[in-house]
C-alpha cells in the first residue's frame, strides 16, 4: 500500500455521508481502550499486575488482575461519551447502565475485556472481543432487551490480539480489516485489508483431551478432521493454543476451524454467546466463513440471558458444515 491509513482515518473514510459520527467515535473509543490495555499487557511482569485478583467473575472463574484492569478501562472509556445506551461485560454480573448524569447514546456494547486470561501468567497471546448493537428503543435508557439481541443484528464486531504485536481486527459489515499497533507512533495502522479465509484451510483447533466427554457425532467429526474417516478427508494440521482470540486469528489468516463442542454433562457448552461466539461469528461470516453451535447458525440464536453459553464450531464453511452433518446424523 502506498497510502498509510491510521485506524482513525480508515474509520472516517468508511462512514457513510449521512453519519453523525457517533458510531465512528465509538469504534475509536474501543481502539483507544485497546492501546491502554496493550501498554499494560506488554509490561505486565514489570508492573506487578500479573496473577489473580482474588475474586471470581459471574462465570465462577478466577479473575486475573489484568481482567479487572481491562474491564475497568473499557467501561470508563465508554460510559460517559453519549454514544451508548448500555453495556454488558463478561466480568460483570448484571448489564451496565449508563449513569443518568451522562447523555444516552444509540448503541450497545458487549465485550469480553480479556479473553484467555488463564494464559496471562505464561505469556501466551490474549485478547479483547467486542460486539456492537443498536438500541432496540432509542427513546428509552438502556434495558436488558437492548443486550439480548441475536448476533445477526450486530452492526459491528471485532477483537484485539495482544501478542508479539498488538492487532485490532474489526468489521462493520463491509469486510474484515486488521490494524497493527505501531508502538513508536502510538497508532493502529492498516496492515490487513479485506481479510478472507483462504482455501484450502490449513488447521483444525480443538482440545482433543475432552474427546470422551463429547457426543458420538462430535467424536466422529474429530476423527474426520484427523483423516481417520475416508469421506472427503481434509488435509489439516492440528494447532490449539487454548486462547480463543489467538486460535481464531491464526485460522482467519491461514484457514481452518476452531471447535469448542458441547459436552455430555455440559450440553450448553462453555463459551459465552454474547461476548465471544456472536462477535466472532459476525467476523467469520464477513470473511467468507460460517459459525454454528452444531445445529444452527450462531448468528440466529436468540439469547435468553446475558451470560448464556454455547457450543461453537467456527471457520471455513465446509469444515463447519461437516460438523453439523455428523451431529445431525447422530440424532
N, C-alpha and C positions, 0 to 999 in steps of 0.2 A: 504494500500500500504506500502510495506517495504522500497521502494526507494523514497527519496524526490526529486521531479522534480521541479526545478525552471522553469519559462517560457522560459528563455534563453536556458536552457539545452533541454527542450522539443522541442522547435522550431528547434534547431540544429540537434537533432536526427531524426526529422520528414523530414528534407530536403533530396531530392534525392542526390545520389553520384555525379551527374554531376553539381549540383547547384554551382553558383559562390558566393553566399552569399548576393546578392543584395536584393532579396525578403525577405530572413530571417532577414536581418538587418532592413528592413522597418517595419516588424512586431514588432521588438524590439523597434524601434523608437516610435511606437504607444504606446507600453507598458510603455515606459519611460514618454511619454506625460501624460498618464493616472495617473502615480504616482504623477506627479507635480500638475495636476488638483485636484486629490484626497486630496493632502495636503492642498489645499485651501478650498475645499468644506467642509472638516472636521472641519475647524475652521473659517468658513465664517463669523459668527457673531462676532468673536473676531478681525477680521482684516478689518472690515468695507467695505466689498465688496458685501454685500447683497443689494438688491434693484435695481432700474432701472438705466441704464447708461445715459439716456437722449436722446437716439436715437432709431430709428426703423431699422429693417433689411429689406431685399428685399421683405419679405412676408408682410410687413406692421405691424409686431408685435414689441412691445416694447422690446428693447434689455436690458437684465439684465446685471449687472456688471460682473457676472461670465460667462455669454455668451461671452462677449467681451474678457475676460481673456482666456477662454478655446480656443476660435478661434485663438487667437494670439499665444498661446503655441504650438498648433498643427502645425500651419503654420511655425513658427520659427524653430521648431524641424525638419521639413521635407523639407524645401525649398532649403537647401544648401548641401544635403548629396550626390547628384548624383544618387539618386535612383528613382526620379520622373521626369516625363516629364510635368506634370500638376496636379493641384488640383482643387477641387470645394467644397465650403462650403455653408451651408445653410445661413450663416451670410453675405456672400459676393455677391454683385450684379452680378459680372462677374466671370468667372472662373479665377483661379490663375495661372499665368505663372511662370516658373522657371527663375529667373534672368540670363541674358546672362553670367554673370561672374562665374556662377556655372555650373558644368557638368550636362548635361541632362541625366536622367535615363530612364528606360524602363517601368515604371509603372505609373498608375494614381490613385490618392487617392481622394475619395469623402467622405464627412463626415458632420454629424450634431454635432457640438462641445459640445453642452449641451442641449439635448432633455429634455422636461418637465420643462423648466426654469420658467414657471409661478408658479411652486411649490417651488421654491428656498426659498422664504421668510417664508414658513410654514414648512420647514424641512422635506419635502417628498422626497423620493428617486428620483434621476435624473440620466441621463446617457449620454454617448457618443456613437454614432453609426458610423460605417465606412464600406466602401467597397473598394476593390482594383481591377482595371482592368490592362491589358497590353495595352501599347500604340498601336494605330492602325498602325502607320508607325514609326518604330524605327529610321528611318533616319531623321525625322523631329522633331523640337521642338514642345512642346505641342500645340494642336489645340482644338477647341470645339468638333471636331469629336472624339477626344480621350475620351471626357467626355460622349458624348451622345451614350452610348452603353447599350444594354439590360442587365438586371441582370444576365441572363444565361451565359454571357461572363465574369463574375467576376471570379477572381482566389482566392479570399479570402474575408471574411466579418466578422464582429464581433461587439460587443458592450462592453461598460464598465458601470457597475452599481455602483453608489456612494450611498450607503445606510448604514445600520448598520455595514456592512463590504464592502470593495471595491472588486468587481469581474470583471475580464476580460474574456469574452467568445468569442471564435473565431473558424472559420473553414477554412481550405484550400482545402476542398473537400475530406477530409479523416476523416469525423466525426466531431462532435462538442465537444469542450473541454473547461472546465471552470477552471479558476485560481483565487485564493483568495489572496489578498494582506496581507502579514504579516507585520504590521506596525513596529514591533521590528526589523525585518531583512531588511525591505525595499524591499522585493522581492515578486513577484507573485508566489505562489506555486500551483501546480496542485491539485485541490480538487474535480473536477467533470469530470472525463474522460468519453468519449463516451456518451455524453448526448443524450437521446432519449425520445420522447414524450411518456408518459405512457398511457396505455389503461386499463380500461376505463378513459376518461377525467373527470376532476372534476369541471371545472369552465367555465363560459362564461363572457366576459368582454366587455361591450358596454354601452354607455351613453344613457340610455333609455329616458332621458328627451327630446331628439331630435326625438322621435317617430313620431310626427305629421309632421316632415319635410321629412320623407322617402317615398319611393315608396311603393305601396301595397305589392309587393313581399318581400321587406325588412321588412315591418311591420309583415307580416305573418311569416317570419323567426324568428323574436324576440319572437313571441307568441309560436312558436315551441320550441325554446330554453327554454322558461319558462314552458313548459309542457302543454300548453293550446290546442295543436293540437295533436290528437291521431294518430300519424303516426310515429312509432318507436321513441317515445319520449325519449330524453336523460334525464338522471338524473343528472342535473347540478345545482350548486350553483352560484349565481351572485357575482362577485368580480370585481370592477372597481376602479382603483386608479387615472386614468387621467394622468399618466406619462407613455408613451409608453414603455420605456425600462423596467420599473418595472412591468407593466402588462404582457409584453412578457416573462420576466424572470420567473415570477411565473407560467405562463402557460406552459412553456417548461419543468419546473420541475414537475408540478402537472397534466398537460394535460388540454386542453381546447381550446377555440377560442377567439380571440380578433377581434372586428369589429369596423371600423370607416367608415360607409357607405356613399355613395353619398347622397346629399340632393336635393330636387326638385328644389331649386334655386341655388344649387352648384353641378351640375352633375359631375364635375371634382373631387369632394372630397376635403379633407383638407391636408392629409399627403403628404409629398414630396416623389416622386418616387425614385430619385437617392440617397437621403441621409437617408431615413427611410425605405420605403417599400421594395426596392430591396435588400439591405443588409440583412434585417430580413427574407425576402423570401428565400434567399440563405441559411441562417442558418436553417430555418424550414424544408426545403427540406432535408438537411443533417441529421436532427433529425427525419426524417420519416414522416413529415407533408406536408402541402400544403398552398400556399398563392395565393389569387385571388383578382381581382377588382370586382368580382361578375359575370364576363363574361369570363375572360381569365386569365391564369396564370400571376402573376406579373412579373415573370422572362422573359416572352416573349414580354413584352411591349417595343417598341422602343421609347425612349424618344425623344421629339421634341425640348425641351428647358430645360435648366439646372435646373430650379425651377418648373418643371412640378409637378402637384398634381395628386393624385389618390385615389379612394376608396380602402379600404383594409379589407379583411377577411383572417385571418391567424391563423393556429393552426392545430389540429388533422384533418386529411384528410376528414373523414366522415362529420365532422361538417362544414367544408368549402364547401365541395361539396353540402351539403344540401342548403347552401345559394345560390350557383349557380343555383340549381334546382328551388328554389322559384322565383328567379329573372328571370330566363329563362321562367318560366311558366306565369309570369305576362305579357310578351310581345307577 
